[in-house]
Amino acid sequence: MMAAALNVPVSIPAAAGEGGAWGMAVLAGFMLAGVGKQSLADYLDERIATSVGKPVNPDPGDVRGFTEFFARHKAGLAIEREAVKTLS
Protein backbone atom coordinates (compact mmCIF):
# COMPACT_ATOMS: atom_id res chain seq x y z
CA MET A 1 0.00 0.00 0.00
CA MET A 2 2.86 2.42 0.69
CA ALA A 3 4.02 1.93 -2.90
CA ALA A 4 0.56 2.87 -4.17
CA ALA A 5 0.15 5.84 -1.82
CA LEU A 6 3.49 7.31 -2.93
CA ASN A 7 3.38 5.92 -6.49
CA VAL A 8 6.95 4.65 -6.22
CA PRO A 9 8.49 1.18 -5.81
CA VAL A 10 9.03 0.33 -2.13
CA SER A 11 11.44 -2.14 -0.54
CA ILE A 12 11.49 -3.21 3.08
CA PRO A 13 13.92 -5.24 5.15
CA ALA A 14 12.93 -8.82 5.90
CA ALA A 15 13.02 -8.06 9.65
CA ALA A 16 10.53 -5.19 9.39
CA GLY A 17 7.52 -7.42 9.98
CA GLU A 18 6.97 -5.94 13.41
CA GLY A 19 6.35 -2.52 11.89
CA GLY A 20 6.49 0.39 14.28
CA ALA A 21 8.00 -1.57 17.17
CA TRP A 22 10.84 -2.74 14.93
CA GLY A 23 11.43 0.78 13.64
CA MET A 24 11.50 2.21 17.14
CA ALA A 25 14.00 -0.44 18.23
CA VAL A 26 16.28 0.43 15.31
CA LEU A 27 15.98 4.14 16.15
CA ALA A 28 16.75 3.43 19.82
CA GLY A 29 19.86 1.51 18.75
CA PHE A 30 20.93 4.48 16.66
CA MET A 31 20.43 6.85 19.59
CA LEU A 32 22.35 4.57 21.96
CA ALA A 33 25.20 4.25 19.47
CA GLY A 34 25.79 7.97 19.82
CA VAL A 35 24.10 10.50 17.63
CA GLY A 36 26.61 12.41 15.57
CA LYS A 37 29.02 9.53 15.04
CA GLN A 38 27.28 8.78 11.74
CA SER A 39 24.11 9.72 9.94
CA LEU A 40 20.95 7.72 10.42
CA ALA A 41 21.10 6.73 6.74
CA ASP A 42 24.61 5.31 7.16
CA TYR A 43 23.61 3.54 10.38
CA LEU A 44 20.67 1.90 8.62
CA ASP A 45 22.75 0.97 5.57
CA GLU A 46 25.28 -0.84 7.78
CA ARG A 47 22.59 -2.85 9.55
CA ILE A 48 19.79 -3.56 7.11
CA ALA A 49 20.92 -2.87 3.54
CA THR A 50 21.68 -6.53 2.87
CA SER A 51 18.26 -7.67 4.11
CA VAL A 52 16.16 -5.35 1.97
CA GLY A 53 13.87 -7.31 -0.31
CA LYS A 54 13.02 -6.75 -3.93
CA PRO A 55 11.04 -3.59 -4.69
CA VAL A 56 7.26 -3.86 -4.81
CA ASN A 57 5.86 -1.76 -7.63
CA PRO A 58 2.65 0.17 -7.06
CA ASP A 59 -0.53 -1.33 -8.45
CA PRO A 60 -2.06 1.17 -10.93
CA GLY A 61 -5.57 0.59 -9.56
CA ASP A 62 -4.40 1.29 -6.02
CA VAL A 63 -2.56 4.42 -7.19
CA ARG A 64 -5.81 5.69 -8.75
CA GLY A 65 -7.65 4.91 -5.53
CA PHE A 66 -5.17 6.82 -3.39
CA THR A 67 -5.17 9.74 -5.84
CA GLU A 68 -8.97 9.96 -5.62
CA PHE A 69 -8.91 9.62 -1.83
CA PHE A 70 -6.34 12.40 -1.39
CA ALA A 71 -8.25 14.68 -3.79
CA ARG A 72 -11.44 14.20 -1.73
CA HIS A 73 -9.50 14.70 1.49
CA LYS A 74 -7.94 17.92 0.21
CA ALA A 75 -11.32 19.21 -0.93
CA GLY A 76 -12.71 18.52 2.56
CA LEU A 77 -10.04 20.58 4.31
CA ALA A 78 -12.00 23.78 3.56
CA ILE A 79 -14.95 22.28 5.43
CA GLU A 80 -12.70 21.53 8.40
CA ARG A 81 -11.29 25.07 8.40
CA GLU A 82 -14.80 26.53 8.47
CA ALA A 83 -15.83 24.17 11.26
CA VAL A 84 -12.85 25.27 13.36
CA LYS A 85 -13.70 28.94 12.74
CA THR A 86 -17.31 28.31 13.76
CA LEU A 87 -16.35 26.48 16.93
CA SER A 88 -13.71 29.01 17.99
C-alpha positions in Angstrom: 0.0 0.0 0.0 2.9 2.4 0.7 4.0 1.9 -2.9 0.6 2.9 -4.2 0.2 5.8 -1.8 3.5 7.3 -2.9 3.4 5.9 -6.5 6.9 4.7 -6.2 8.5 1.2 -5.8 9.0 0.3 -2.1 11.4 -2.1 -0.5 11.5 -3.2 3.1 13.9 -5.2 5.2 12.9 -8.8 5.9 13.0 -8.1 9.7 10.5 -5.2 9.4 7.5 -7.4 10.0 7.0 -5.9 13.4 6.3 -2.5 11.9 6.5 0.4 14.3 8.0 -1.6 17.2 10.8 -2.7 14.9 11.4 0.8 13.6 11.5 2.2 17.1 14.0 -0.4 18.2 16.3 0.4 15.3 16.0 4.1 16.1 16.8 3.4 19.8 19.9 1.5 18.8 20.9 4.5 16.7 20.4 6.9 19.6 22.3 4.6 22.0 25.2 4.3 19.5 25.8 8.0 19.8 24.1 10.5 17.6 26.6 12.4 15.6 29.0 9.5 15.0 27.3 8.8 11.7 24.1 9.7 9.9 21.0 7.7 10.4 21.1 6.7 6.7 24.6 5.3 7.2 23.6 3.5 10.4 20.7 1.9 8.6 22.8 1.0 5.6 25.3 -0.8 7.8 22.6 -2.8 9.6 19.8 -3.6 7.1 20.9 -2.9 3.5 21.7 -6.5 2.9 18.3 -7.7 4.1 16.2 -5.4 2.0 13.9 -7.3 -0.3 13.0 -6.7 -3.9 11.0 -3.6 -4.7 7.3 -3.9 -4.8 5.9 -1.8 -7.6 2.7 0.2 -7.1 -0.5 -1.3 -8.5 -2.1 1.2 -10.9 -5.6 0.6 -9.6 -4.4 1.3 -6.0 -2.6 4.4 -7.2 -5.8 5.7 -8.8 -7.7 4.9 -5.5 -5.2 6.8 -3.4 -5.2 9.7 -5.8 -9.0 10.0 -5.6 -8.9 9.6 -1.8 -6.3 12.4 -1.4 -8.3 14.7 -3.8 -11.4 14.2 -1.7 -9.5 14.7 1.5 -7.9 17.9 0.2 -11.3 19.2 -0.9 -12.7 18.5 2.6 -10.0 20.6 4.3 -12.0 23.8 3.6 -14.9 22.3 5.4 -12.7 21.5 8.4 -11.3 25.1 8.4 -14.8 26.5 8.5 -15.8 24.2 11.3 -12.9 25.3 13.4 -13.7 28.9 12.7 -17.3 28.3 13.8 -16.4 26.5 16.9 -13.7 29.0 18.0 
